[in-house]
Amino acid sequence: MGVEEAAPRDSLKITVLAGGTSAERDISLKSGENVARALESRGHQVTVVDPAETDPATADWSGIDCVFLALHGPGGEDGRIQELLEQAGVPFTGCSSVVSRLAFSKSATKERLAQHHVPTPAYVLIHESDDASAIAQKAKQLGFPLVVKPDCQGSSFGVTIVESEDQLPAALSECFHYDQYGLLESAVSGSEFTLGLLDSTPLPLIEIATEREFFDFAAKYTDEETDYRFEFAHSTNVVQAIATAGAAAAKALETTGLVRVDLRVDRYGQPWVLELNTIPGFTDHSLIPKAAEHAGIGFASLCDQSVRLAIGTAANSRTTT
């Protein structure tokens, strides 16, 4: 990932939080490394802290201008670290603790989307203690194919597309390995898109093409055959509908900073919002940096803008409370 020349702006003292103990630790470390290098190229004083090695609850946050959150998964996107930083009075990138907690739960997100009339696939919330036959009955009522996924997890861990009832037990075992709650969700057959937003400003839409069954962990981070498209076969009206649905989803959850909305478009051109990611990846394969670059925003500039937005948001919050 390329790094830009330092910009003639004031130097800030920034802590990048990356690593942690979630299943996404390795991706988080790569994100944090890229972010730190980019921010240093802009003339900032950057320290990388791994919560798996240094407890953020006992860290000294005095003198820190901003914390850049590159933590993925539980402990990073679920509102806990955000709440700690809010209590410490330290500006941080991304969403508030309340919004982070909401967005990290796929079921809670879908309920909020439904309240705001944002299209999202039908689903049923399940628990690992539920009777297997009862889950199977719910699956039948929802209809196959369907998607089984953990309620709170990222990077497609624990996600399985289920074509028939006999595939359900293995999918449930995979799902409950990551979370005690899961979702049965109607599968949307069609194109996959993602929309990044920097606060309320949308970045270019990306269509994701993969030979895999879906955009899974390998397709996201290791498969060099995954294709990212900025020109689409869909009509202008459909493309506009996708962008509108993505922006409406972010607005419904009241997100701030850099977020990513994942969608699918069915054969009728109807977009469906799958989920929102409040701390998108910053690796060489990550989607938000690709979209920003297509818009003429270099990676270092993107990171710098995220920090300055976070500081501005924190300042506005202090003046309104």
C-alpha positions as CSV (number, residue, x, y, z in Angstrom):
1,M,0.0,0.0,0.0
2,G,1.6,3.2,-1.1
3,V,2.4,6.1,1.3
4,E,2.2,9.7,0.4
5,E,4.5,12.5,1.2
6,A,4.0,14.4,4.5
7,A,1.5,17.2,4.2
8,P,2.4,20.6,5.7
9,R,-0.1,20.4,8.5
10,D,0.2,20.3,12.3
11,S,1.7,17.2,13.9
12,L,-0.6,15.2,16.2
13,K,0.1,12.6,18.8
14,I,-1.8,9.5,17.7
15,T,-2.2,6.1,19.2
16,V,-3.2,3.3,16.8
17,L,-5.0,0.4,18.6
18,A,-4.5,-2.8,16.7
19,G,-4.3,-6.6,17.4
20,G,-6.4,-7.6,20.3
21,T,-7.6,-11.1,21.0
22,S,-10.4,-11.7,18.4
23,A,-10.3,-14.1,15.5
24,E,-9.5,-11.1,13.4
25,R,-6.3,-10.3,15.3
26,D,-3.9,-10.9,12.3
27,I,-6.0,-8.7,10.0
28,S,-6.1,-6.0,12.7
29,L,-2.4,-6.0,13.1
30,K,-1.9,-5.6,9.3
31,S,-4.4,-2.7,9.3
32,G,-2.7,-1.1,12.2
33,E,0.7,-1.3,10.6
34,N,-0.5,0.3,7.4
35,V,-2.4,3.1,9.3
36,A,0.6,3.9,11.5
37,R,3.0,4.1,8.5
38,A,0.5,6.3,6.6
39,L,0.0,8.7,9.5
40,E,3.7,8.9,10.2
41,S,4.1,10.0,6.5
42,R,1.9,12.9,7.3
43,G,4.2,14.0,10.0
44,H,2.3,12.7,13.0
45,Q,3.8,11.1,16.1
46,V,2.4,7.6,16.1
47,T,2.4,4.8,18.6
48,V,0.9,1.3,18.0
49,V,-0.7,-0.3,21.0
50,D,-1.9,-3.9,21.1
51,P,-4.6,-4.4,23.7
52,A,-3.6,-8.1,24.0
53,E,-0.3,-6.8,25.4
54,T,-1.3,-3.5,27.0
55,D,-4.6,-3.1,28.8
56,P,-6.3,0.1,27.5
57,A,-8.1,0.4,30.8
58,T,-4.8,1.1,32.6
59,A,-3.1,3.1,29.8
60,D,-2.1,6.7,30.2
61,W,-4.1,8.7,27.6
62,S,-2.9,12.1,28.6
63,G,-1.4,14.1,25.8
64,I,-2.9,11.8,23.1
65,D,-4.7,13.9,20.4
66,C,-6.6,11.0,18.9
67,V,-6.8,7.2,19.0
68,F,-7.1,5.5,15.6
69,L,-9.1,2.3,16.0
70,A,-7.9,-0.5,13.8
71,L,-9.3,-3.2,16.1
72,H,-11.6,-5.7,14.3
73,G,-14.1,-8.1,15.9
74,P,-15.1,-8.5,19.5
75,G,-13.3,-6.0,21.8
76,G,-12.8,-3.6,18.9
77,E,-16.1,-3.1,17.1
78,D,-18.6,-3.9,19.9
79,G,-18.5,-0.6,21.8
80,R,-16.4,-1.7,24.7
81,I,-13.2,0.1,23.7
82,Q,-15.2,3.1,22.5
83,E,-16.9,3.4,25.9
84,L,-13.6,3.3,27.6
85,L,-12.2,6.1,25.4
86,E,-15.3,8.1,25.9
87,Q,-14.9,7.9,29.7
88,A,-11.3,8.9,29.3
89,G,-12.2,11.9,27.2
90,V,-10.0,10.8,24.3
91,P,-11.1,11.5,20.7
92,F,-11.2,8.3,18.6
93,T,-12.0,7.3,15.0
94,G,-15.2,5.7,14.0
95,C,-18.6,5.5,15.8
96,S,-19.7,6.1,19.3
97,S,-19.9,3.2,21.8
98,V,-23.7,3.1,21.4
99,V,-23.6,3.0,17.6
100,S,-20.7,0.5,17.6
101,R,-22.6,-1.8,19.9
102,L,-25.7,-1.6,17.7
103,A,-23.9,-2.1,14.4
104,F,-21.9,-5.1,15.7
105,S,-25.1,-7.1,16.3
106,K,-26.4,-8.1,13.0
107,S,-29.9,-8.7,14.4
108,A,-30.0,-5.3,16.1
109,T,-28.8,-3.7,13.0
110,K,-31.5,-5.3,10.9
111,E,-34.2,-4.2,13.4
112,R,-33.0,-0.6,13.1
113,L,-32.9,-0.9,9.3
114,A,-36.5,-2.2,9.3
115,Q,-37.6,0.6,11.5
116,H,-36.2,3.1,8.9
117,H,-37.6,1.2,5.9
118,V,-34.2,0.2,4.6
119,P,-34.4,-3.1,2.7
120,T,-32.7,-6.0,4.5
121,P,-33.2,-9.7,4.0
122,A,-35.7,-11.6,6.3
123,Y,-34.1,-13.3,9.2
124,V,-34.7,-15.3,12.4
125,L,-32.6,-15.0,15.5
126,I,-31.4,-18.3,17.0
127,H,-29.5,-19.4,20.1
128,E,-27.2,-22.3,20.7
129,S,-29.5,-23.7,23.4
130,D,-32.5,-23.8,20.9
131,D,-33.8,-27.2,20.0
132,A,-32.3,-28.4,16.7
133,S,-35.7,-29.4,15.4
134,A,-37.1,-26.0,16.2
135,I,-34.3,-24.3,14.3
136,A,-34.9,-26.7,11.4
137,Q,-38.6,-25.7,11.4
138,K,-37.7,-22.0,11.4
139,A,-35.3,-22.6,8.5
140,K,-38.1,-24.3,6.5
141,Q,-40.4,-21.4,7.2
142,L,-37.8,-19.0,6.0
143,G,-37.0,-21.1,3.0
144,F,-33.8,-22.4,1.4
145,P,-31.3,-21.3,0.3
146,L,-30.5,-19.3,3.5
147,V,-27.4,-18.0,5.2
148,V,-26.4,-19.0,8.7
149,K,-24.1,-16.5,10.4
150,P,-23.0,-15.5,13.9
151,D,-24.9,-12.4,15.3
152,C,-21.7,-10.7,16.4
153,Q,-18.6,-11.5,14.3
154,G,-16.7,-10.1,11.3
155,S,-14.6,-11.1,8.3
156,S,-17.3,-13.8,7.4
157,F,-16.1,-16.1,10.2
158,G,-18.8,-18.7,10.9
159,V,-20.9,-17.8,7.8
160,T,-22.3,-20.6,5.7
161,I,-24.7,-20.7,2.7
162,V,-27.2,-23.6,3.3
163,E,-28.9,-25.0,0.3
164,S,-30.9,-27.7,2.0
165,E,-31.9,-29.0,5.5
166,D,-29.2,-31.7,5.6
167,Q,-26.5,-29.0,5.5
168,L,-28.0,-27.1,8.5
169,P,-26.3,-29.0,11.4
170,A,-22.8,-28.4,10.2
171,A,-23.6,-24.7,9.5
172,L,-25.0,-24.3,13.0
173,S,-21.9,-25.8,14.5
174,E,-19.7,-23.4,12.6
175,C,-21.9,-20.5,13.6
176,F,-22.1,-21.3,17.3
177,H,-18.3,-21.8,17.4
178,Y,-18.1,-17.9,17.2
179,D,-21.2,-16.7,19.0
180,Q,-24.0,-18.1,21.2
181,Y,-26.4,-16.2,19.0
182,G,-26.9,-16.6,15.3
183,L,-29.1,-15.7,12.4
184,L,-30.9,-17.6,9.7
185,E,-31.2,-15.1,6.9
186,S,-32.8,-15.4,3.5
187,A,-30.1,-15.7,0.9
188,V,-30.0,-13.1,-1.9
189,S,-28.7,-14.5,-5.1
190,G,-27.1,-11.7,-7.1
191,S,-24.3,-9.2,-7.2
192,E,-22.4,-8.1,-4.1
193,F,-21.7,-4.4,-3.5
194,T,-20.1,-2.4,-0.8
195,L,-20.4,1.3,-0.1
196,G,-17.9,3.2,2.0
197,L,-18.8,6.5,3.7
198,L,-16.6,9.1,5.3
199,D,-19.1,10.6,7.7
200,S,-22.0,11.2,5.3
201,T,-19.8,11.6,2.2
202,P,-20.1,8.4,0.1
203,L,-17.1,6.9,-1.6
204,P,-17.4,5.2,-5.0
205,L,-19.4,2.0,-5.0
206,I,-17.5,-1.3,-5.5
207,E,-18.9,-4.5,-7.0
208,I,-17.2,-7.6,-5.8
209,A,-16.8,-10.6,-8.0
210,T,-15.4,-13.9,-6.7
211,E,-15.4,-17.5,-7.9
212,R,-16.0,-18.6,-4.4
213,E,-19.5,-19.3,-3.0
214,F,-19.6,-15.9,-1.5
215,F,-17.2,-13.1,-0.3
216,D,-15.7,-15.2,2.5
217,F,-12.5,-14.7,4.5
218,A,-10.2,-16.1,1.7
219,A,-11.9,-14.0,-1.0
220,K,-11.4,-10.9,1.2
221,Y,-7.8,-11.3,2.3
222,T,-5.9,-13.9,0.3
223,D,-7.5,-14.6,-3.1
224,E,-5.8,-12.6,-5.8
225,E,-8.6,-13.6,-8.2
226,T,-11.2,-11.5,-6.4
227,D,-12.3,-8.7,-8.7
228,Y,-13.2,-5.2,-7.6
229,R,-15.2,-3.3,-10.1
230,F,-16.1,0.4,-10.4
231,E,-18.0,0.0,-13.7
232,F,-21.2,-2.0,-13.6
233,A,-23.5,-3.9,-15.9
234,H,-26.5,-2.6,-13.9
235,S,-28.5,0.3,-15.1
236,T,-28.0,3.8,-13.7
237,N,-31.2,3.6,-11.8
238,V,-30.1,0.3,-10.1
239,V,-26.7,1.7,-9.2
240,Q,-28.4,4.8,-7.7
241,A,-30.7,2.6,-5.7
242,I,-27.7,0.7,-4.3
243,A,-26.0,3.9,-3.2
244,T,-29.2,5.3,-1.8
245,A,-29.8,2.1,0.3
246,G,-26.3,2.1,1.6
247,A,-26.4,5.8,2.6
248,A,-29.8,5.3,4.2
249,A,-28.5,2.4,6.3
250,A,-25.6,4.5,7.6
251,K,-28.0,7.3,8.4
252,A,-30.4,5.0,10.2
253,L,-27.7,3.9,12.5
254,E,-26.3,7.4,12.9
255,T,-22.7,6.3,12.0
256,T,-19.7,8.6,12.0
257,G,-16.3,8.4,10.5
258,L,-15.3,5.7,8.1
259,V,-17.9,2.9,7.7
260,R,-18.7,0.3,5.1
261,V,-22.1,-0.9,4.1
262,D,-22.4,-4.4,2.5
263,L,-25.2,-5.1,0.1
264,R,-26.5,-7.6,-2.4
265,V,-28.6,-6.9,-5.4
266,D,-31.2,-9.5,-6.6
267,R,-32.1,-10.3,-10.2
268,Y,-34.8,-7.7,-10.1
269,G,-32.3,-4.9,-9.3
270,Q,-33.5,-4.6,-5.7
271,P,-30.7,-3.8,-3.3
272,W,-30.7,-5.5,0.2
273,V,-28.5,-4.3,3.0
274,L,-26.7,-7.1,4.7
275,E,-24.7,-5.4,7.5
276,L,-22.6,-2.4,8.5
277,N,-18.9,-2.4,9.4
278,T,-17.9,0.4,11.7
279,I,-14.2,-0.4,11.6
280,P,-13.4,-1.5,8.1
281,G,-10.1,-3.0,7.2
282,F,-7.0,-1.1,6.2
283,T,-5.0,-4.0,4.6
284,D,-3.8,-4.2,1.0
285,H,-6.9,-6.1,0.1
286,S,-9.4,-3.9,2.0
287,L,-12.3,-2.2,0.2
288,I,-12.4,1.2,1.8
289,P,-8.8,2.1,0.7
290,K,-9.6,0.9,-2.8
291,A,-12.8,3.1,-3.0
292,A,-10.9,6.1,-1.7
293,E,-8.1,5.7,-4.1
294,H,-10.6,5.5,-7.0
295,A,-12.0,8.8,-5.7
296,G,-8.5,10.4,-5.8
297,I,-8.0,10.1,-2.0
298,G,-4.7,8.5,-1.1
299,F,-4.4,6.2,1.8
300,A,-2.4,8.5,4.0
301,S,-4.9,11.3,3.3
302,L,-7.8,9.0,4.1
303,C,-6.2,8.1,7.5
304,D,-5.4,11.8,8.2
305,Q,-9.0,12.9,7.4
306,S,-10.4,10.2,9.7
307,V,-8.3,11.5,12.5
308,R,-9.3,15.1,12.0
309,L,-13.0,14.2,11.7
310,A,-12.7,12.3,15.0
311,I,-11.2,15.3,16.7
312,G,-13.8,17.6,15.3
313,T,-16.6,15.2,16.3
314,A,-15.3,15.0,19.9
315,A,-15.0,18.8,20.0
316,N,-18.6,19.2,18.8
317,S,-19.8,16.7,21.3
318,R,-18.2,18.6,24.2
319,T,-19.8,21.9,23.1
320,T,-23.3,20.3,22.9
321,T,-23.2,18.6,26.3
